[in-house]
Amino acid sequence: MDIGKRAEELAIELTSILSVVGTKEENNVVERIYEFFGEMDYFKNNPESLKYVDVINDEIGRKSTLATIKGKKGNSNKTVILIGHTDTVGITDYGDLKEYATKPLELIEKLKEVIIPEEAKIDLDTGDYIFGRGIFDMKCGVAIIMTIMEELAKNVDNLEGNVVFAAVCDEEGNSGGMLSVVPELVRLKESEGYEYLAVIDTDYSAPRYVGDENRYVYIGTVGKLMPSFFIVGKETHVGEPYKGLDPNQISSSITKEFNLNMEYCDVAEGEVSLPPITLRQQDLKTEYSVQIAKTSYLYFNYATHISTPDEVMNRMLVGAFKAFQNTIDELNNQYKSYCKMSSYPYAELPWKARVITYEELVEKVRAEKGEELNLMLEKLSRELLDNDKIDERVFALKLVEQVHKMWSDKEPVVIAYFSPPYYPHIYVEGNEVKEKILLRAVDDAIEAADNKFNIVRKKFYPYISDLSYAAAPKENSIIGVLKENMPGFGVKYNLPLKEMQELNLPVVNIGPFGKDAHKFTERVERDYSFNVLPKMVYDTILNLLK
């Protein structure tokens, strides 16, 4: 099977179609993919096997393409799911070369006329790489799946089992494409009697360190939570700073505790998740004055390999309390020095470290206000939903802020909660039958691959992806902590948790090799990506269906 050249040509064609996330243009590439399959004899004869899946509640009408090939050999209901995202990040980072960002063949020549990083220049001069927005992340991978589907469709008489491909939009944003496809996959499973085996993605795979020449295959995927903190201090005039408690100082102490702190990393089978890192930190004061801020908030990106939401919440509470107490201790030390230098009497400051969850806050306010709290939350939610400029993170913050305002306790406190989104990790340990089948299928495919590259199998695809939505924790104690501590869950932010739990599939990413995803020097390496990878993906599919 020689589909490398076909895949490369198709990758360049898909790249030429602008499909920036969050725009109507996303549909252009989705429609081209639908058209590609629609031209094939298999889908002309089986039109019901090709369809669009609309993004749920999407104001700009985006959609994904779902294509299914049913093998005719035997009567197997075994089915492999393939996914790939069709959207890209924007192109403004190309500057004056923006018009060439989606023209790989022309962009190569234009890049020779400007100054680019040395490593990118070396790769450019070799001619071994194709440059362009989305060529690496991930239209190359989508093109590979499309060409494999094309090959499978030519010989369905010898295909035992089925293959479902979802070309999904909005992966770079809020995963609206995949979240809409998941319920459709469950519906197909029930209506067709499919036995799903695994999910294969072909998203990008980059060097993990400077000079890394390995080619990686990842079984399983990293997860993501967004630990968030709403911080209530005590306002004061800047002329009397020790009579107040600055929420920004508490916030900074929490950042110091969590940010890039390896103590909060997950370790599984020797693989280490990335440490938490701040994504936003700001106070909520709306005007300039010489009064210090009353409140502030911050949230983190928190990668998981094995930690569940309840475990992360417990760490949040302990870490935030430690940070709060450190702030108080430091304040007292500084105040003592100030009093000594000023010849004033010193008395310990009155602040006490307090950290509670959003769930606990709601319980306290409900005990005081009863139905009034529910009415407020319903009214506020309706108002916020009417404003399409308020995203899920701000929506959650506004709910926390207003619930706290209803609380009679006005003393300093830190309220811990989760901001959307939530991406479950999928850890393929090898304990379950489907996990063993996937591990063997991938290992056999790697063993059969061209050995001129050092192909390394690892756990946990390290980049947040739609693979996470192939499963979800089933324990009520875990999901309950997530739901009750994520303000707006089920209102502004929705997950098809039931359907994700129903799928409950192991996953693998077998992606092209390249560099600089989301940079203007984004590029994919030709040889491995088009000459080795397609066969490895193809073999993995057939190995699973055996």
Secondary structure, DSSP 8 states (H G I E B T S, - for coil): ---HHHHHHHHHHHHTS--BTTSTTHHHHHHHHHHHHHTSHHHHH-GGGEEEEE-TT-TT--EEEEEEEE--STT--EEEEEEEE--B--SGGGGGGGGGTT-HHHHHHHHTTS---HHHHHHHHHT-EEE-TTIIIIIHHHHHHHHHHHHHHHTGGG--SEEEEEEES-TTTT-HHHHHHHHHHHHHHHHH--EEEEEEE---B--SSTT---EEEEEEE-EEE-EEEEEE-B--BTTSGGGSB-HHHHHHHHHHHHTT-GGG--EETTEE----EEEEEEE---S--SB--SEEEEEEEEEESS--HHHHHHHHHHHHHHHHHHHHHHHHHHHHHHHHHHT-----------EEEHHHHHHHHHHHHTHHHHHHHHHHHHHHHT-TT--HHHHHHHHHHHHHHH-S--S-EEEEEE-S--B--B---S-SHHHHHHHHHHHHHHHTS-TTS-EEEEEEESS--GGGGG-----HHHHHHHHHTSTTBTTTB---HHHHHHH---EEEE--BEE-TTSTT-EEEHIIIIIIHHHHHHHHHHHHH-
